[in-house]
Amino acid sequence: MSERTSGHTNVVPELVTLHVWRTSRGALPRALTRMAVDPRRLRALPGVRFGKLLGTGTGTSFGPGDADLTRWAALTVWDSPAEAAGFDGSPVGRAWSRIALAQARVDLRPLSSRGEWSGQQPFGDPPGGRVTGPVLALTRARLRARRAATFWRAIPPVAAALRDAPGLLARFGVGEAPLGWQGTVSVWRDPTDLVAFAYRHPEHRAAIMRTPTAGWYAEELFARFEVRDVVGDRTVLGWVADDDPATAKGGRA
């Protein structure tokens, strides 16, 4: 099995982490080496149910030309917070820290999830729940090759609308490969801001309505998380400066 999820079907993890590293352009060869070597090592770490190493995009267009070759990420689903605490001292964590200029970690609790990633449901079937602080939305899709062109044409209006959306704290693209495997990460001040953009903004609503008939995706996943903590340098996430203490709930710089 490519992911160690046996026995965890539909079990909601207590903790999901998103590690993000900023590297120099000169470190690109080493970063690419890590992207080739570390996916299997990440999944083999004690306590890891599901793990993906990801390239990122600037979040300007979420298109193929949006790649940010100085920022990399790891999304990891853990059996327990205690095992997650060992990541920084692990071979994977140490290797990325050696080439990173700055880094951040976002601790997440799943609120909702639908769809699959690599044929699995890594975040289980969360029951939801009331959240008053920041939330993170994750989208991930594997595009159908014959539908990719129409998908990329539909994205720019949504990306432009997202840039100025009220309550948006951070956004960037993520992907397992330069083309065909794409996703987005966005962080919002609270759930109401996320819902307002997702279901009431005309560009995004139009894209949602087109999805079933357009047949863009061979596989897709949409998930939302409570942001439990942000540790490290938030600028690595593209975090918007904000003085509202509600957005810093539990966060540490």
Disulfide bonds with the S-S distance in Angstrom:
none
